[in-house]
Amino acid sequence: MVYQIRLKFDTWLKQATVQGSSLPDSQRQFLDGGTVLPLSGFETVGNHLRLTFGKDGAGDQIFYKGRNTWFVYEPAVELLRNGQVVDPQTRESEVSAYTMRIELDTWLKQSTAQGSSLPDDQRQLVRAGTSLPVNSFTVVGTFHLQVALGVDERGQQVSFKGKNTWFIYRPVVELLKNDEAVVVPPPPIRGPKYSLAFLEDSLLKRSTAQGSMLPDGDKHFVARGTSLPIQRYEVADASHWRVLLGLDANGKQVLVKGRTTWFAYRPAVELLKDGLPVEKSLVGRTVVLDPGHGEFSSAGVNDPGAVNRRLNRNERDEVRKQANIIQRVLGDKGATVRIIENNTSLSLRAIGAQARGADCFVSLHLNAVNQQVQGHEVFVANPPTTADVRLANAVNQALDGSFADGDVPNRGVKQRRLAVFEGVPTATAAILTEAFFIDSVTSAGTLDRWNDAAARAIAQGIEKFLTS
């Protein structure tokens, strides 16, 4: 049935049931007598009607001052049903024929923007399992529906925050009409299609912990030969991918136990791009490494950097070992890794300039102060670029995970004006690592173990930055 409202005489639409003349202009709208407007819903509130406007003859949603829900003084209007005047008090109860079932916690939104970016008055969280009546819906863009919420089983108009027209992310809802699924054309998937192929029986997990240690709700068995669509993947640690599940062939969000984000054991799976194996995650990426110190002074002295005199070990040699490990780890994944030789007379600015054309530049160092302090830290330029900060955070988090026993505390990401950064092109992400304090290490075995762990962590962080 089609409902309309016709004004008997000049009156106000209002955002409250008080006298219209007492409201500010932003909360009232003057309309001429004789005006006829379509409705998608209404209810009686005292001597007023609460109206939710529908769409005009051109199919456009009717708004006044950005709102489609208003109050009007009931004696000033006539309610029409299929063109005939009816009494609002004796209106037939009409349950909307369409139902929208929510399959994943999501936002109803007042635009197609990311829900988390909107203010609270422009979004409404709806939980998985919720069903809402719908009067009408329109496909908007690639991934959204615009829905006009309808009338529930009690004959009441459903609305949130005074609005009954909202946008919603279409892959996480199912539309039904009289309990039968409504076929909505799937959204076109642009760009490459990624999937995760299971080479052996394995688990999807909610963390990188051993599967046998996780409760059933935090793991899901996946049989060999299964392939799952994914929207995004990134390196979680040396043994795991973190994946965001994608859309199936019908444009529906793939869920596993009601969730979209999982960890997968890397040796048990294969990443596919458009059905073909992504054999090396870093093919085409270039990394430049600067093992710190070793430069010759004007007097011909080779700079050893920080020194541990008890162990007769120095920063220059240890960070060169780090560079070799990082080059091997990232090279195995397809990256081109260039190491700047540290036995030259290049200035620090000239060293930084060697990063031109690279995806990232990492200057490798070890710290020293008083043979007592310990910790790891990562430096970025002041001010840094967004890419600098992303790379620094990825590497710092990886270092933190490698030294999880607490022997090398996390001293954080810091900004500093350093000469080596001055020569790095702005387009190249650049950081300087201080993996630990070499002067306070008490045994050669510990130094070797920490140096190896630091190198592998830095490689892990670089890979995460380049694949995220």
Buried (B, 14 or more C-beta within 10 A) or exposed (E): EEBBBBBEEEBBBBBEBEEBEEBEEEBBBEBEEEEEBBBBBBBEEEEBBBBBBBBEEEEEBBEBEEBBBBBBBBEBBBBBBEEEEBEBEEBEEBEBEBBBBBBBBBBBBBBBBEBEEBEEEBBBEBEBEBEBBBBBBBEBEEBBBBBBBBBBEEEEBBBBBEBBBBBBBBBBBBBBEEEEEBEBEBBEBEEEBBBBBBEEEBBBBBBBEEBEEBEEEBBBEBEEEBBBBBBEBBBBBBEBBBBBBBBEEEBBBBEBEEBBEBBBBBEBBBBBEEEEEBEBBBEEBBBBBBBBBBBEEEEEEEBEBBBBEEBEBBBBBBBBBBBBBBBEBBBEBBBBBBBBBBEEEBBBEBBBBBBEEBBBBBBBBBBBEEBEEBBBBBBBBEEBBEBBBBBBBBBBBBBBBBBEEEEBBBBEBBBEEBEBBEBBEEEBBBBBBBBBBBBBBEEEEEBBEBBBBBBBBBBBBBBBBBBE
